[in-house]
Amino acid sequence: MSSRALFVVVCGAPLASRLSDGVRVVREWGWTPYVIPTDAAMPWLVEQDLGDVPVIVGNRKPHEPRRTPAADAVVVVPATFHTLNAWATGNAYSYPLTTLCAALGAGTPTVAVPYVSRELTGHPAWASSLAVLGRAGVRVLDPGSGSVASVEPLQPGTGSHVVVGFRWEWVLKQLELRE
């Protein structure tokens, strides 16, 4: 069992259907995963076999102990337009967003994989949110190519190809570069 805790924040988009693959790869690379889904991600997780991986939902109640160790790293796969913009502006109104904002504030190594349409990336908030996160040290990875040099919006009709071609190893390699 690894002592490296990896928080895997999952948003509601088709790339969430690959979470069980991610859990397997994360473990193979020596990480202990903790899944933190947004409400919109929950339907994507229903049929997936995550084994004994803790799925952390909702805020803990007063006087409850922490449910996770401190994160050694955080990944957001997929990161939706909504979550990425809320995170960049510090809106910590849900447990996944609180987790992301705390990681940013603590300087925890973080990788985000946006899964966002061309129309949404044309919104003015998109570029500024990517810039804020980039300046804060978040590595933003293109889901179609694994590149951190640029992130291309999803073109209509290409989502299923992106989901099939995505490699969790791309995310973990970016974390290794931060160690």
C-alpha positions in Angstrom: 0.0 0.0 0.0 1.3 3.4 -1.0 1.6 6.3 1.4 1.1 8.9 -1.4 -2.5 10.2 -1.3 -4.0 11.3 -4.6 -7.3 13.1 -4.5 -9.2 12.5 -7.7 -11.9 15.2 -8.2 -14.4 14.1 -10.9 -16.8 16.3 -12.7 -19.9 15.4 -14.7 -18.7 14.9 -18.2 -18.1 11.9 -20.5 -14.5 11.5 -19.5 -15.7 10.6 -16.0 -16.7 7.2 -17.6 -13.0 6.3 -17.5 -12.6 6.7 -13.7 -12.3 3.0 -13.0 -9.4 2.9 -15.5 -7.9 5.8 -13.7 -8.1 4.1 -10.3 -6.3 1.1 -11.7 -3.5 3.2 -13.3 -3.2 5.4 -10.2 -2.6 2.4 -8.0 -0.1 0.9 -10.5 1.9 4.1 -10.2 2.0 3.8 -6.4 -0.7 6.2 -5.4 -3.6 5.7 -3.0 -6.7 7.3 -4.7 -9.5 9.1 -2.9 -12.4 9.9 -5.3 -14.2 13.3 -4.7 -17.1 13.6 -7.2 -19.2 16.7 -7.9 -22.9 16.1 -7.8 -23.0 16.1 -11.6 -20.4 13.3 -11.7 -22.4 10.9 -9.5 -24.4 9.4 -12.4 -21.2 8.6 -14.3 -19.9 6.6 -11.4 -22.9 4.3 -10.8 -21.9 1.4 -13.0 -18.1 1.7 -12.4 -16.2 -0.8 -10.3 -14.0 1.4 -8.1 -13.2 -1.5 -5.7 -12.4 -0.3 -2.2 -11.5 3.2 -3.2 -13.2 5.7 -0.8 -15.7 8.0 -2.6 -16.0 11.1 -0.5 -19.2 13.1 -0.9 -20.5 16.1 1.0 -18.9 18.0 3.8 -18.2 16.3 7.1 -20.4 17.1 10.0 -19.1 19.0 13.1 -17.0 16.8 15.3 -16.5 14.1 12.6 -12.9 13.1 12.0 -11.2 13.8 8.7 -12.1 11.3 6.1 -8.8 11.4 4.2 -5.2 12.0 4.9 -3.6 15.2 3.6 -3.3 15.1 -0.2 0.1 14.6 -1.7 -1.4 15.6 -5.1 -4.7 16.4 -6.6 -6.1 15.7 -10.1 -9.3 16.9 -11.7 -10.4 14.5 -14.4 -12.5 15.7 -16.1 -12.7 19.4 -15.2 -15.8 21.0 -16.5 -16.2 24.7 -17.5 -18.3 25.3 -14.4 -15.9 23.8 -11.9 -12.8 25.2 -13.5 -14.1 28.8 -13.4 -15.5 28.5 -9.9 -12.2 27.1 -8.7 -10.2 29.9 -10.4 -12.3 32.5 -8.7 -12.1 30.9 -5.2 -15.8 29.8 -5.0 -15.6 26.9 -2.6 -19.3 26.2 -2.2 -19.1 22.4 -2.5 -16.7 19.8 -1.1 -15.0 19.2 -4.4 -14.4 23.0 -4.9 -13.3 23.4 -1.3 -10.8 20.6 -1.9 -9.5 22.2 -5.1 -9.3 25.7 -3.5 -7.4 24.3 -0.5 -5.0 22.5 -2.7 -4.3 25.6 -4.7 -3.7 27.6 -1.5 -1.4 24.9 0.0 0.6 24.6 -3.2 -0.3 20.9 -3.6 0.8 19.6 -7.0 -2.4 19.6 -9.1 -3.3 18.6 -12.7 -6.5 19.5 -14.4 -7.9 17.9 -17.5 -10.6 20.2 -19.0 -13.4 18.6 -20.9 -15.0 21.6 -22.4 -16.7 22.4 -25.7 -15.6 25.0 -28.2 -18.6 27.2 -27.5 -17.7 27.4 -23.7 -14.0 28.0 -24.3 -15.1 31.1 -26.3 -16.5 32.7 -23.1 -14.3 35.4 -21.8 -14.0 33.8 -18.3 -12.3 30.7 -19.8 -9.0 32.3 -20.7 -8.7 34.2 -17.5 -9.5 31.1 -15.4 -6.8 29.1 -17.2 -4.3 31.9 -16.6 -5.1 32.2 -12.9 -4.7 28.4 -12.4 -1.6 28.3 -14.5 0.0 31.1 -12.5 -0.9 29.2 -9.4 1.0 26.2 -10.6 -1.8 24.0 -11.9 -0.8 21.9 -14.9 -3.6 22.0 -17.4 -3.5 19.0 -19.7 -5.3 18.6 -23.0 -7.5 15.5 -22.9 -7.0 14.6 -26.5 -3.2 14.8 -26.7 -1.8 14.9 -23.2 -0.1 18.2 -24.0 0.4 20.9 -21.3 1.6 23.4 -24.0 -2.0 24.1 -25.1 -5.5 22.9 -24.4 -7.8 22.5 -27.4 -11.6 22.7 -27.0 -13.6 19.7 -27.8 -15.0 19.9 -31.4 -18.6 18.8 -32.0 -18.7 15.0 -32.5 -15.2 14.3 -31.2 -16.0 13.6 -27.5 -16.2 9.8 -27.8 -12.8 9.7 -29.6 -11.3 11.9 -26.8 -12.7 9.6 -24.1 -11.3 6.4 -25.8 -7.9 8.0 -26.5 -7.4 9.6 -23.1 -4.5 8.1 -21.1 -4.3 8.4 -17.3 -0.6 8.0 -17.6 -0.4 11.5 -19.1 -1.8 12.9 -15.8 0.6 10.9 -13.6 3.6 11.9 -15.7 2.8 15.5 -14.9 2.7 14.8 -11.2 6.1 13.1 -11.4 7.5 16.2 -13.0 6.4 18.1 -9.9 8.1 15.8 -7.4 
